[in-house]
């Protein structure tokens, strides 16, 4: 029993040593985490994600969480006697739906602040309205008017830099204002990508309900661990990528093209997926890199 305990301790030590080069490389660097999907619904997964982000903060990273809330918004829309409507995956957002969406997103936002602070890190929840952070223009779905859904046209990151400088962990709800100060819902992937560009994030991580990017979506063995941005563009051009992954991959490429060093697509249903991807040599999801970047293997 004593020998086994020593082996277990040595294994834990080796895991920590494996993480060391990554901690050194990304110390004081900004990482944006887009948090959504099943990891926001399952309470155990929710806690593991927040534990991951809190650990990143405590070992020297500067994380920013951008969260969605689509499933919870749909639930409250139905509870209000309305039916959620989508066009090309985008929620049709009339005034009553926008009111519900803002209420739900603010509720989700403060619940995440509460979880972070339970783990000993001070967090501040904001929306894109605060400090004029997210300016939007009206978004259309193939020409169709889908209501108060916004495309981010400008990001003012001052409030985020101020919070990071004061050692707070910012948690952002994807709501913005147009030039007439009307409130718009924003796709959380789009908001995270725009924020990552604006703060020159070293990393952008998308927590999703899939394992990553596949060469063949029907074959799990074709999961791509590292994907240079030029190859990602080739996959899109060749028609291999479709469905919900297509806009996500476009966001990843856009982030890389605008100065983000690497983007991770992770399965948020796996406990502690962020730590496994960022701090281990092999990772578990897909890392999309600039063509001159490497994933910093240390073996």
C-alpha positions as CSV (number, residue, x, y, z in Angstrom):
1,X,0.0,0.0,0.0
2,X,2.8,2.4,0.9
3,X,4.6,1.6,-2.4
4,X,1.5,2.2,-4.4
5,X,1.0,5.5,-2.5
6,X,4.5,6.6,-3.4
7,X,3.9,5.6,-7.1
8,X,0.7,7.7,-7.1
9,X,2.6,10.7,-5.6
10,X,5.4,10.4,-8.2
11,X,2.8,10.2,-10.9
12,X,1.2,13.4,-9.6
13,X,4.6,15.1,-9.5
14,X,5.3,14.1,-13.1
15,X,2.0,15.6,-14.2
16,X,2.9,18.9,-12.5
17,X,6.3,18.9,-14.2
18,X,4.7,18.2,-17.5
19,X,2.6,21.3,-16.9
20,X,5.6,23.5,-16.0
21,X,6.7,24.6,-19.5
22,X,3.2,25.6,-20.4
23,X,2.8,27.6,-17.2
24,X,6.1,29.4,-17.9
25,X,5.1,30.0,-21.6
26,X,1.7,31.5,-20.9
27,X,2.3,33.2,-17.6
28,X,0.6,36.7,-17.6
29,X,-0.9,36.0,-21.0
30,X,-4.6,36.5,-21.7
31,X,-6.7,33.5,-22.5
32,X,-10.4,33.8,-23.5
33,X,-12.7,30.9,-22.7
34,X,-16.0,30.6,-24.5
35,X,-18.2,28.7,-22.2
36,X,-21.4,27.0,-23.4
37,X,-23.1,23.8,-24.3
38,X,-23.6,20.9,-21.9
39,X,-20.9,22.1,-19.6
40,X,-23.3,24.9,-18.6
41,X,-26.2,22.6,-17.8
42,X,-24.6,19.8,-15.9
43,X,-23.7,21.1,-12.4
44,X,-20.7,18.8,-12.0
45,X,-19.3,19.8,-15.4
46,X,-20.0,23.5,-14.6
47,X,-18.0,23.2,-11.4
48,X,-15.1,21.5,-13.2
49,X,-14.9,24.2,-15.8
50,X,-14.9,26.9,-13.2
51,X,-12.2,25.0,-11.2
52,X,-10.1,24.9,-14.4
53,X,-10.4,28.6,-15.1
54,X,-9.7,29.5,-11.5
55,X,-6.6,27.3,-11.5
56,X,-5.4,29.1,-14.7
57,X,-5.9,32.4,-12.9
58,X,-4.0,31.2,-9.8
59,X,-1.0,29.9,-11.8
60,X,-0.5,33.2,-13.6
61,X,-2.8,33.2,-16.6
62,X,-5.2,36.1,-17.2
63,X,-8.5,34.3,-18.1
64,X,-11.7,36.0,-19.4
65,X,-14.9,33.9,-19.6
66,X,-17.4,34.7,-22.3
67,X,-20.5,32.6,-21.8
68,X,-23.7,31.7,-23.7
69,X,-27.0,30.6,-22.3
70,X,-29.0,29.3,-25.3
71,X,-30.5,26.3,-23.6
72,X,-31.6,28.3,-20.6
73,X,-33.0,31.1,-22.8
74,X,-35.1,28.5,-24.7
75,X,-36.4,27.1,-21.5
76,X,-37.6,30.5,-20.2
77,X,-39.0,31.4,-23.6
78,X,-41.1,28.2,-23.4
79,X,-42.1,28.9,-19.8
80,X,-43.4,32.3,-21.0
81,X,-45.7,30.6,-23.4
82,X,-43.7,31.3,-26.6
83,X,-42.0,29.0,-29.0
84,X,-38.2,29.3,-29.6
85,X,-37.6,29.9,-33.3
86,X,-34.3,29.6,-35.2
87,X,-33.2,30.4,-38.7
88,X,-29.8,28.9,-39.8
89,X,-29.0,28.2,-36.2
90,X,-29.6,31.8,-35.1
91,X,-32.4,32.6,-32.6
92,X,-35.2,34.8,-33.9
93,X,-35.2,37.5,-31.2
94,X,-38.2,39.8,-31.0
95,X,-38.5,42.3,-28.2
96,X,-40.1,39.9,-25.6
97,X,-37.5,37.3,-26.5
98,X,-34.7,39.9,-26.1
99,X,-36.0,40.8,-22.7
100,X,-36.0,37.2,-21.6
101,X,-32.5,36.6,-23.1
102,X,-31.0,39.5,-21.2
103,X,-32.6,38.4,-18.0
104,X,-31.4,34.9,-18.4
105,X,-27.9,35.8,-19.4
106,X,-27.5,38.2,-16.5
107,X,-28.7,35.4,-14.2
108,X,-26.2,33.0,-15.7
109,X,-23.5,35.6,-15.4
110,X,-23.9,36.2,-11.7
111,X,-24.1,32.4,-11.0
112,X,-20.7,32.0,-12.6
113,X,-19.3,34.9,-10.6
114,X,-20.6,33.2,-7.5
115,X,-18.9,29.9,-8.4
116,X,-15.6,31.6,-9.1
117,X,-15.7,33.5,-5.8
118,X,-16.5,30.3,-3.9
119,X,-13.1,29.0,-5.1
120,X,-11.3,32.0,-3.7
121,X,-10.9,34.2,-6.8
122,X,-12.6,37.6,-7.2
123,X,-14.7,37.9,-10.4
124,X,-16.7,40.7,-12.0
125,X,-19.7,39.9,-14.2
126,X,-20.3,42.4,-17.1
127,X,-22.2,42.5,-20.3
128,X,-21.1,44.0,-23.6
129,X,-23.2,47.0,-22.7
130,X,-20.8,47.9,-19.9
131,X,-18.2,50.5,-20.8
132,X,-19.4,50.4,-24.4
133,X,-17.6,47.1,-24.7
134,X,-19.5,45.6,-27.6
135,X,-20.9,47.8,-30.4
136,X,-23.1,45.9,-32.8
137,X,-25.0,46.2,-36.1
138,X,-28.0,44.2,-37.0
139,X,-27.4,40.7,-38.2
140,X,-29.4,38.9,-40.9
141,X,-29.8,35.2,-41.7
142,X,-29.5,34.8,-45.4
143,X,-31.3,38.1,-45.8
144,X,-34.0,37.2,-43.3
145,X,-34.7,39.7,-40.5
146,X,-34.2,37.8,-37.2
147,X,-34.8,40.7,-34.8
148,X,-32.5,41.9,-32.2
149,X,-29.5,39.7,-33.1
150,X,-26.2,41.6,-33.5
151,X,-22.9,41.3,-35.3
152,X,-20.0,42.8,-33.4
153,X,-18.6,45.7,-35.3
154,X,-16.4,47.2,-32.6
155,X,-14.9,46.2,-29.3
156,X,-13.8,48.6,-26.6
157,X,-11.7,46.4,-24.3
158,X,-10.8,49.1,-21.7
159,X,-13.1,47.7,-19.0
160,X,-11.5,44.2,-19.5
161,X,-8.0,45.5,-19.2
162,X,-8.9,47.5,-16.1
163,X,-10.4,44.4,-14.5
164,X,-7.4,42.3,-15.4
165,X,-5.0,44.9,-14.1
166,X,-6.9,45.0,-10.7
167,X,-6.6,41.1,-10.6
168,X,-10.3,40.4,-11.2
169,X,-11.5,37.6,-13.5
170,X,-13.9,39.1,-16.0
171,X,-17.1,37.2,-17.0
172,X,-18.9,38.5,-20.0
173,X,-22.5,38.1,-21.1
174,X,-22.8,38.5,-24.9
175,X,-25.2,41.4,-25.1
176,X,-24.4,44.6,-27.0
177,X,-25.7,48.0,-28.1
178,X,-26.1,49.4,-31.6
179,X,-25.5,53.1,-32.6
180,X,-29.1,54.0,-31.3
181,X,-28.4,52.2,-28.0
182,X,-30.9,49.3,-28.7
183,X,-30.1,46.1,-27.0
184,X,-29.0,43.1,-29.1
185,X,-28.3,39.4,-28.4
186,X,-24.9,38.2,-29.8
187,X,-23.8,34.7,-30.6
188,X,-21.4,33.8,-27.8
189,X,-18.9,32.3,-30.3
190,X,-18.8,35.6,-32.2
191,X,-18.5,37.7,-29.0
192,X,-15.6,35.5,-27.7
193,X,-13.8,35.8,-31.0
194,X,-14.2,39.6,-31.2
195,X,-13.0,40.0,-27.6
196,X,-10.0,37.7,-28.1
197,X,-8.9,39.8,-31.1
198,X,-9.4,43.1,-29.2
199,X,-7.4,42.0,-26.2
200,X,-4.7,40.2,-28.3
201,X,-5.3,37.0,-26.4
202,X,-2.7,34.3,-26.5
203,X,-5.3,31.6,-26.5
204,X,-9.0,31.3,-27.3
205,X,-10.8,28.1,-26.1
206,X,-14.2,27.0,-27.3
207,X,-16.0,24.6,-25.0
208,X,-18.4,22.6,-27.2
209,X,-20.4,19.4,-27.3
210,X,-18.1,17.7,-29.7
211,X,-14.5,16.3,-29.3
212,X,-12.9,18.7,-31.9
213,X,-12.4,18.9,-35.6
214,X,-12.6,15.7,-37.7
215,X,-11.3,15.0,-41.2
216,X,-14.3,12.7,-41.4
217,X,-17.1,13.6,-39.0
218,X,-18.5,10.1,-39.2
219,X,-15.1,8.5,-38.1
220,X,-14.0,9.4,-34.5
221,X,-10.5,8.1,-35.3
222,X,-10.0,11.1,-37.6
223,X,-9.9,13.7,-34.8
224,X,-7.3,16.3,-35.7
225,X,-5.0,17.2,-32.7
226,X,-3.1,20.1,-34.4
227,X,-4.5,22.0,-37.3
228,X,-2.4,24.8,-39.0
229,X,-4.7,27.6,-40.1
230,X,-3.8,27.1,-43.8
231,X,-5.0,23.5,-43.5
232,X,-8.2,24.6,-41.7
233,X,-9.0,26.9,-44.6
234,X,-8.3,23.9,-47.0
235,X,-10.8,21.8,-45.1
236,X,-13.5,24.4,-45.4
237,X,-12.8,24.9,-49.1
238,X,-12.9,21.2,-49.8
239,X,-16.4,20.9,-48.2
240,X,-15.3,18.5,-45.4
241,X,-16.6,20.8,-42.7
242,X,-20.3,21.5,-42.3
243,X,-23.1,22.0,-39.8
244,X,-22.4,23.9,-36.6
245,X,-18.6,23.4,-36.9
246,X,-18.4,25.6,-40.0
247,X,-19.1,29.0,-38.4
248,X,-17.0,27.9,-35.4
249,X,-14.1,27.1,-37.6
250,X,-14.5,30.4,-39.5
251,X,-14.4,32.2,-36.1
252,X,-11.2,30.3,-35.2
253,X,-9.5,31.2,-38.5
254,X,-10.6,34.9,-38.1
255,X,-9.1,34.9,-34.6
256,X,-5.8,33.5,-35.8
257,X,-5.7,35.9,-38.8
258,X,-6.1,38.8,-36.3
259,X,-3.3,38.0,-33.9
260,X,-4.6,35.3,-31.6
261,X,-1.7,32.7,-31.3
262,X,-3.8,29.6,-31.0
263,X,-7.4,28.5,-30.7
264,X,-8.7,25.3,-29.0
265,X,-11.9,23.5,-29.7
266,X,-12.6,21.2,-26.7
267,X,-15.3,18.8,-25.6
268,X,-16.8,20.6,-22.6
269,X,-18.5,17.3,-21.5
270,X,-15.1,16.0,-20.4
271,X,-14.3,17.0,-16.9
272,X,-11.3,19.4,-16.7
273,X,-11.0,19.5,-20.5
274,X,-9.2,22.9,-20.3
275,X,-6.4,21.6,-18.1
276,X,-6.0,18.5,-20.2
277,X,-5.7,20.5,-23.4
278,X,-3.5,23.3,-22.1
279,X,-1.2,21.6,-19.7
280,X,-0.5,18.2,-21.2
281,X,1.7,17.3,-24.1
282,X,-0.9,15.5,-26.2
283,X,-4.0,17.4,-25.3
284,X,-7.5,16.1,-26.0
285,X,-9.2,18.5,-28.5
286,X,-8.1,20.3,-31.6
287,X,-5.6,23.1,-31.4
288,X,-5.7,25.5,-34.4
289,X,-2.4,27.2,-34.8
290,X,-0.8,30.0,-36.9
291,X,1.3,28.3,-39.7
292,X,4.5,29.3,-37.9
293,X,3.4,28.2,-34.5
294,X,4.1,24.9,-32.6
295,X,2.1,23.4,-29.8
296,X,5.2,23.4,-27.5
297,X,5.6,19.7,-26.9
298,X,8.2,19.0,-24.3
299,X,9.0,15.3,-24.4
